[in-house]
């Protein structure tokens, strides 16, 4: 992946508990101009970050964080109108119907794909 500024300084919450996935994702996001919030490995910590930090402009959510499903975090993001994607190995059948309009991206994925889903193709000339 070459360095670019496709995230343009946007603050992205990363809720992921897999160390190997998260290290590469953080590097790729930062190289792409994102300010990464996290990574946060649990639902409780993700909700705490959402409550305490302002300016979150998007989120990447693994569906399973330390054995707990991430849907309370997705509910809070929806309530605040913060765009998010599910990035997981889980099947779409796992996702509650209320999130039918949220994109599920199978891991591993590219930050270009995440930017395109979160902010539209106009934010990602490389997509």
C-alpha positions in Angstrom: 0.0 0.0 0.0 1.4 3.4 -0.9 1.0 6.4 1.4 -2.0 8.6 0.6 -4.3 11.0 2.4 -7.6 9.3 1.6 -8.9 9.8 5.2 -7.8 13.4 5.3 -7.3 13.5 9.1 -10.7 12.0 9.9 -10.9 10.4 13.4 -11.7 6.7 13.0 -12.6 4.4 15.9 -11.1 1.0 15.4 -12.8 -1.7 17.5 -10.8 -4.9 17.1 -9.3 -7.4 19.5 -7.0 -9.5 17.2 -3.5 -8.2 17.8 -2.2 -9.3 14.4 -5.1 -7.8 12.4 -5.0 -4.5 14.4 -1.4 -3.7 14.1 -1.5 -3.8 10.3 -4.8 -2.0 10.2 -3.5 0.9 12.4 -0.4 1.3 10.2 -2.5 1.3 7.0 -5.0 3.8 8.4 -2.4 6.2 9.7 -0.5 6.0 6.4 -3.8 6.9 4.7 -4.2 10.0 6.8 -6.6 8.7 9.5 -6.3 9.7 13.2 -6.9 6.3 14.7 -8.9 6.1 18.0 -7.9 2.9 19.6 -7.6 0.1 18.8 -10.2 -0.7 21.4 -10.5 -4.4 22.2 -13.9 -4.5 24.0 -17.5 -3.3 23.7 -17.2 -1.5 27.1 -14.0 0.4 26.0 -15.5 1.3 22.6 -18.6 2.8 24.3 -16.4 4.7 26.7 -14.4 6.2 23.8 -17.6 7.2 22.0 -18.9 8.9 25.1 -15.7 10.7 26.1 -14.2 11.7 22.7 -15.6 14.2 20.2 -15.1 14.3 16.5 -15.3 10.7 15.7 -16.1 10.6 12.0 -16.3 6.9 11.3 -15.7 3.5 12.8 -14.5 0.0 11.9 -16.1 -2.7 14.0 -15.2 -6.3 14.4 -18.4 -8.2 15.2 -16.9 -10.2 18.1 -14.8 -8.4 20.7 -13.5 -10.7 23.4 -16.5 -12.9 23.1 -19.1 -10.1 23.1 -21.0 -9.0 20.1 -20.3 -5.4 19.0 -24.0 -4.4 18.3 -24.3 -2.0 21.4 -21.5 0.0 19.9 -23.2 0.0 16.5 -26.4 1.2 18.1 -24.6 4.1 19.8 -22.8 5.0 16.5 -26.2 4.9 14.7 -27.8 7.1 17.3 -25.0 9.7 16.8 -25.1 9.3 13.0 -21.5 8.3 12.8 -20.9 6.0 9.8 -19.4 2.6 10.4 -18.6 -0.7 8.8 -18.4 -4.2 10.1 -15.1 -5.8 9.3 -15.3 -9.4 10.2 -15.0 -13.0 9.2 -18.6 -13.5 10.4 -21.4 -14.2 7.9 -24.0 -11.5 7.2 -26.7 -13.7 8.9 -25.1 -12.8 12.2 -25.9 -9.1 11.9 -29.3 -8.0 13.2 -31.8 -6.7 10.7 -31.7 -3.2 12.1 -28.2 -3.0 10.6 -29.2 -4.3 7.2 -27.9 -1.1 5.5 -24.5 -1.3 7.1 -21.7 -2.8 4.9 -20.0 -6.0 6.1 -16.5 -6.2 4.8 -14.7 -9.5 5.0 -11.3 -9.4 6.6 -8.7 -8.9 5.5 -9.6 -5.7 3.6 -8.0 -2.6 2.4 -8.2 0.9 3.9 -9.3 2.1 0.4 -12.3 -0.1 0.5 -13.2 1.1 4.1 -12.8 4.8 3.0 -15.1 4.2 0.0 -17.8 2.6 2.2 -17.6 5.1 5.0 -17.3 8.3 3.0 -18.1 7.5 -0.6 -16.0 7.1 -3.7 -15.4 10.9 -4.0 -13.1 10.6 -0.9 -11.1 7.8 -2.4 -9.6 8.5 -5.8 -7.5 5.3 -5.5 -10.6 3.1 -5.0 
